[in-house]
């Protein structure tokens, strides 16, 4: 009989751990014995290595127990990966709730949230903490609360919100960033003052450009050791060292992208998320968690203040206000009117339409040229917003200029073999037969009998849109004026000093503090408004408001021309600068149509066979509805190992009265049943996806 080399711990010798496995039915707790040699190191929240099914795997310690409910023989913990408590109790609660909310595995969330250990980085960080100076030793009670109150006084209840945050309370607000507001400095001042008072701040943004703007402002308020960036682009050493610094409270202000939403901040006082409607805030890996959901849960669990800030507003943010979870933080109408540029649409008055009868058919109407020339005369650059880069040939009605859309899926029509130069074609004659029938770029169906939905004409013409094409057109119209193209692949960092034309795609416009464009023109609005997407109007308005916020106020001559029908509701919201009203209307429409966030929706993607199998396993909440399956919407990639032509999407709609976890919990239970019964399903489960088709 062999003698065990292990001696059990004298107190609570059983550790309950969660192995980080990728199998649904094994996403649960298992008991292991703790050796006396590592007794003090095996604490809840510590990562360990355990033997599981004949191999070593990482596991998270959840608790220590006096005895186990398991009747069989227990294995021993192999070793402690690190003594650091990387998953405190609040984090474990957050992970459990998110797994139920999104129907996912806790192990998937933990792997995304906690970076792999880097021993050298951990050693260097702990030595610096032990022997270095406290960066906050002389920071207490510094700063000017009165100046901070004044900075936020432009927003109704702004000073009272700020004072509540500084007192350590937990107010929550949806912040509507006013036109012309230097929001990076305003946010940096609030974060710095909160940190000086002993609190810690977490700011989550969608991209590196926004981080750079905030970083510039934070450098004016705090030293380099008092705040940090946490992004996925960091190397393993740098990311883990910053993780340890945050864990020990060295950096009280953390700015990062979506992964930083799980940053291990212990004394979390203020949470900020900016532009919550941005796709970059959704994790592309299962279970497809949205950073907004992570942070609202953290605010509730950790009793922290929270700001959801944006120039626009999502229906989800509006629901937070209407439900009473947060309140509005908005400027008065008088303040907005004083700082916004003049915003005009095409034919917004009969007089303007009489001056330029072709305005509604022209891609760049006369009023847009006037705004650009006026900007140049004042020595300012003009911004031209286009939704696409490069050259994009498309078709439009020859009579009214309405874009030609597919009668089946509402996608844009094009001609087979059409060149990028936009050679005109006329459907119904010899030219059309030579070029081929108009064909949908989304679903591929030809349309041999096109008829315009707007005017009934059967004649079409080819046009070319895109940043490069627009640069060519305007370069010919404004000889001698520099033309700059800024797209996602080649973003121009700053506004040119000399009067220029800047052609930019969404999110790529140059940004400079204390420097604005003299005018902006928003082109090809139809391509944004007529996307086959529930969020098309919401995202278009936010994109346009972002553009308008880069233009100087109307008192300084700033002007925005949006090439769209002035009677369109979303255009009216832009002209009035009323994202709050637009979001309220959008939320009401979602309630009527039964879309998120008014209901909870799950999208199940896979083959017809796999979806049918999975559907039989789901015990959905009462009164839930199954919609589909239908072909996977255009623009959405199929799950791994599933051919695109075989992929379908099933939607499940559940009422919110059952709670936020009901639908996700039912999906999680179904995945566990499938794994237990060895039903191999290649499906993807997304709860409340941003794009449902």
Order of alpha helices (4+ residues) and beta strands (2+ residues): beta-beta-beta-beta-beta-alpha-alpha-alpha-alpha-alpha-beta-alpha-beta-alpha-beta-alpha-beta-beta-alpha-beta-alpha-beta-alpha-beta-alpha-alpha-beta-beta-beta-alpha-beta-beta-beta-alpha-beta-beta-beta-alpha-alpha-beta-alpha-alpha-beta-alpha-beta-beta-alpha-beta
